């Protein structure tokens, strides 16, 4: 089997991949644009003789200084997590930092204006109060947005970890389910064919090794078909010629991804409920094809079909577990349709969205 691939790419240490630096800078620029427009409007309002272009450039210099200092605020927030419950010391640190930010912004603004015009504004006494107030407001804005962003990131991380935990739990439930049915095959063979029972036990060991070692959430359809073929080798020992299998998977569908053991669950359901109750030969047909944005996989058996009660209940634990995994991995974008024919037979159809990379390969 191939090396494990997690549900979402992870960085060493378990952290999530960070957004590309260019996107971070783009978001910062977009976030400061409304502030720049508001500051320019204030300049025009306070100084009617100032042209719109002059106000825009003056506001740009002031907001650029505020934005650069905002990077230091984000560094502080990286080190100072939001406490639960809120503590007085936490508030005091931010009050001091807000005043320091406002003072630094005001003094740097004087320096920048001096460089731009050869002289800078003199800000002292009562005249400094509006700049200090505005600087504190900038600090609160940067800190508030940063803490909100980190809270969203933590929530997304928690949701992803919960999804991984749920997938792991569903896989752990799948393995005993498969083991029970595989061992049932060996038990049935022991009284009448001990040599075949031993051969089946060895094959089961190989299949179970795969189910235990495989920790990817999605795998290529070609690998899943190879695993199902090994599973069917075990079932053919028990059923002989009563079990016939046809595989009709198009070449472009072989590389499409699906949840691991998804096809196995569909085929196992067909064997248990389609072939096992019958003395007559049962044909199981596995068909797979792709469209521009979907993998469509169906498993049809020529058995007796399923009752409406069984259909309503998901036709077995394996299919119910598969539905739960689809919901975690794809939400409402994937579905499992079950249909019993008027003359017998049962069809399970799995529809899974394809990733952009898979779509580009077809």
N, C-alpha and C positions, 0 to 999 in steps of 0.2 A: 504493500500500500504506500501511497505517497505521504510525505510529511504532513502533520496536522495543520489545518487551516482554520483559524477561529472565525467566529461569527462576524466580528469587525476587526480590522487591522489594529494591532496593539504594539506599543513601543516597549522596549525593555523596561522591566520593573512594573508592568501592568498598566502604565498610563496610556491614555488615548492619543492618537496622532494629532499634532497641532495643525492649525490652519496655515497654509502657505503664507510666508511673510508678506508677499505683495498684496494678498487679500486683507491681512491685518491692517496694513497701511491705508489701503483703499477705504476700509471701514472707518478708520480714524478720521480720514479726510472728509468723508461724507458726513460723519457725525458732527464735525466742527463747522460745516458749511452754514447751517441755520444760525449758529452763534455768530459767525462772521457777518451774515446779513443783518442780524439784529443789532450788532455793535455798530456797523456802518450806518444803520438807520438812526441810532442814538446820536452819532456824531453829527449827521446832517441836521437832526432836530435841535441839538444844542448849539450848533454853529451854522446858522442859515447861509452865511457867505461861502461856506465850503462846497466845492463842486462834488458831484456824485463820485467822480473818479478819485478825487483826493480822499474822500471819506472811505472809499473802498480799499485803497492802498494803505491808509492809516489803520483801518480795522484789520486788514490782513496781517500787518506787522504785529499788532497787539494780540490777535488770536493765535498767530504762529508761536509767539513766546508762551502763551498760555498752554498751547498744545504740547510744546516741548517739555514744559514743567509738569504737564499731566503725565508724562512717561515716568517721572519720579514718583508721582502719586500711585501709579499702578504698581511700581516696585514695592512701595510701602504696603499696599493692599495684599500683594503676594505673600508678604511676611506676617501680616496682621489679619488673620481670619476673623470673620464675623462670629462673635461669641453667642452662645445660647445657654443661659439668658444673657441679655445685654448687661455689660459691666461698666461701672463708672470709669475705671481706668482706660477702657477702650475708647469711651467718649472723650476723655481728657486728652488722650494722644491725638485724636483727630482734630480736636479744637486747636491744639498747639500747631499741628501740621497745617491746618487751614490758614491760620494767621501767618505762619512762615511762608506758605505758598503765596498768599496775597501780597506780602511785603516783597518777596523775591520778584513776583511778576511786576509790581509797580516799579521797582528799581531797575530791572532789566528793560522795561519799556522806556524809561528815561534814557538809558544807554543806547537802545536801538534807534530812538528818535534823534539822538545826538549824532549818531553815525549817518543816519539818512539825510539830515538837514544841516548838519554842522552845529546844531544847537538843540538842546532838548528842553522839554517843559520843566518848570520848577514846581515840584509837588511837595507841599509841606503843610503842616497845621491842619485846619479844617478841610482844605482842598484834597488832602490825602484820603479822607473818609470814603468818598464815593469809590475810589480805586480799591481801597481795602475791602469794602463791601462786595464790589464786583468780583474781586479776586477770591474771596471766600465762597461766593456763589459758584465760580468756576470750579473750585475745589470740590464742593458738594456735588456738583454735576458729574465730574469725573469719577469721584469715589462711588457715587450712587450707581452710575452705569456699570462700573467695574464690578462692584459687588453683585449687581443683578446678573451680569454676564457669567460670573463664576457660579452663582446659584443655579443658573440654567444649565451650565456645564456639569455641575454635580448631579443635577436631576437626570440629565441625559445619561451620565455614567451609571447612576443607580439603576435606571431603566434597562440599560444594556446588560448590566450584571445580573439583574433579575431575569432577563430573557435567557441569558446563558445558563443560569441555574435551572430555569424551567426546562430548557432543552436537555440539560444533563439528566434531570430527573426523568424526563420522558424516555430518554435512551436507556436509563437504568431499568425502566419498566418494560421496555421492548425486549431486552436481552433474556430475562427469565421467561417471558412469553414465548420466545422462539425456542429456548432451551427445553421447555416443557414438551412442545410438539415434536422436537427432534428426538428427544429421549423416548417419547412414546413410540416412535418408529422403531427404535432399537429393541424396546421391550416386546413389541409385536413380532419381531424377527427371531428373537432368542429361541423360542420353543421349536420353530420349524426350520430355521436356517441359521444356525450359530455362526457359520463362517461369514455369511452376509451381514449378520449383526455386528461382528467384529470389524468388518470393513466399513460399515456404516458408522460405528463408533469413532473410527479414525477420521472419517470425513467430517463428522460432527465436530471433532476436536479442532480441525482446521478452520471450519466455518466460525466456531465460537471464538477462536483466537482473533479472527478478523473483527467480530462484533465487539470484543473487549478492547482491542488496540485502536480501533477506528474512533477518533474523537473529532473528526470534521463534521460540520453541520450540513454541508452540501458537497456533493461529489459529481464528477462527470457521469453521464448516463452510461457510457461505455464501461466504466468500472463497476457501476451498479449491476449492469447486465452480466458481467463476469461473475460477480458474487452470487447473483440469482442462479446462474447456471450450476454453480457448486451446490447451492441449496437443492436444486432440482435433481442433481445426481443422487442425493440422499433419498429423496422421495421416490425416485424411480426404482430404488431397491425394493421398496415396499409395494409400489403399484404395478411395476413391470409395464406391460404394453397398455394397461388401462390409462396411463398418463401420457398424453401426447402434447408436445409444446411446439408452437410456431412463433418465431421472432421476426417481426416486420418493422425494424427500426431503420429509418432513412440515414444515410451517412452524415448529413449535416446535423442530425439530432444527437449523434453520438457524443459530441463535445459539449452539449448543453448541460447545465447543472440542475440538480434536483436534491432534495433532502436525502441524506444517507439512509439506506434501508427502506426508502419509500416504495420502490418497485418490489422489493422483497415482501413488504407487508401486503401489497396487492396480490402478488402471486401466491403467497401463503394463504390468503383468504380464499382464493380460487381453488386451491388444493383442498383445503379443509372443508369448505362448504359446497364446492362443485364436484370434485373428483371422489373424495372420501366416502360420501354416502351412496355412490353408484357402483354397480357391478359392470356396467357398460363402459367402454372407453370414453374418456373425457378429453377434449382438446382445449388447451389453454393458448390463447393467441395474445402475444405482447406486441403492441403497435406503438411506434413513437414517431412523431414528426414535429417540425417547428414552423412557426409563422414568423413574421417580422419581429414580434415582441413576446412570443409565448412558446413554451414547450408543451405539447399535448401528448400525453401518454395514457394508453388504455390497456386494460387487461380484461379479456373476455373469455368466459368458460362456457362450455356446452352442457353444464350440469342442469339441475332442476330449477335453478333460480332461487330467489329469496322471497320470503313472505313480506307483506307490508309492515308487520311488526318488526321484523329484523331490519328492514330498510330504515324505518324510523329510528331505530336504536343505533344506526351506524354500521350494522351487519358485523359486529364483533369489536373486541377490545383493540385489536391491531389497527383497524381503520379509524377508530376513535382517537387513538394516540397520534396517528398520522394527521388527522384534522387539527389536533391541538398544536402539533409542531408547525403545520402550515400557517396557523394563525400567528404564532410567535415570529416566524421567519419572514412572512410576506403580508400579514394583515389580511385585508379583504381582496388583495390582488391575486390570490391563489384560491383554488377550490377543488373539491373532490366530489364528483357526481356519481351516484350509484343508480343503476337501472337494471330491472329484471325484464326479460323478454316475454311477450305474450305466449310463446311456445316453449318457454323455458330458457335457460341460459342467464348469465349474469355478467354485467359490464361495469367496471369501475374506471372512471376517466379522471385523470389528474391533469389540471391546467396550472402551469407555473409561469410566472413572468421571467423573461430572459434579461440578463444584465446587458448594458450597452456593449461590452466587449464581446459577448457571445453573439449579439445581433450583428456586429461588424464582421464576424467570421463566417456567417452564413452566406 
